């Protein structure tokens, strides 16, 4: 284990939860008309932005649009590697209009945006490891989109099957700790099919494993800069295991967003 892990400065894209609410159900966490404390959601979201900036990261923001309560979950809007933007095509009709707003932001920032032909929910199901793409399917993003992403980026895409609807996106069950060198990940094995677990065991024999309680606390919906891990404070066992592996847990409570099945990573799009 390295004595001192070195963080890498990141650029993140976020969206203020000005219109955040639970108005429909597209995952098991959501129950329509669940009361949302808008002030608390704003406060928690702002604490995430402040934490990123405190550790030297750049944060850009998309203007939220009325009528799109899930637009705060910026991770689902795209997948960006080496300045190439693979856009989103949402599974749920309620979220499809979000794509155009994010595409407008990327184009204004000077990026071309590829529109996928198949259902793909951005960094929700596509995870960059530094070598290849880990890609989830089973509930949202399709395997056809995995092939499309491989053709677009020219990087190997490794498909992983999600089997528990509570972990409907890959970023609720797995996150990358290091995306340089050999890299490493943290994940919850039971969220995956037997074959996908074998793949992960072979690729990452030293991965940090999360408990069921960690996963249900959205501990795997975390963001790492290679040293600091921005993580839900309720994922206590996972935080202790990360600390033992030389990482520095940075607790950020986004519990209000769990009412919609979201957390830290859901609210964070990385622009590479």
BELHUVEN-V574084 format. One line per field, one symbol per residue. ss: DSSP state (A for helix, B for strand, O for the rest). phi: phi as a letter, one per 30 degrees, with the letter a starting at -180 (. if undefined). A space follows every 10 residues. Layout:
ss->???
phi->???
//
This chain:
ss->OOOOOOOOOO BBBBBOOOOO OOOOOOOOOO OOOOOOOAAA AAAAAAAAAA AAAAOOOBBB BBOOOOOOOO OOOAAAABBB BOOBBBBOBO OOAAAOOAAA AAAAAAAAOO OOBBOOOOOB OAAAOBBBOO OOBBBBBOOO OOAAAAAAAA AAAOOOBBBB BBOOAAAOOA AAOBBBBBOO OOOBBBBOAA ABOAAAAAAA AAAOOOOBBO OAAAAAOOOO OOBBOOOBBB BOOOOAAAAA AAAAOOOBBB BOOOAAAAAA OOOOOOOOBB OO
phi->.ddbdcdbdb cccbbeddcd accabbaddc beiddcdddd dddddddded deddciccbc bcddcdibdc deddeddabb bhicccdcbd ddedcedded dddddddddj cdbdcddcda chdebcbdcj cacdbcakbb dcdddddddd dddiceccdb ccbcddcdce dcbabddbcb idiabbaced dcdedddddd dddbdcddcc dddedddidc ccbccjbdcd bddddddddd ddedcjccdc dbdceddddc ibaededbcc cc
//
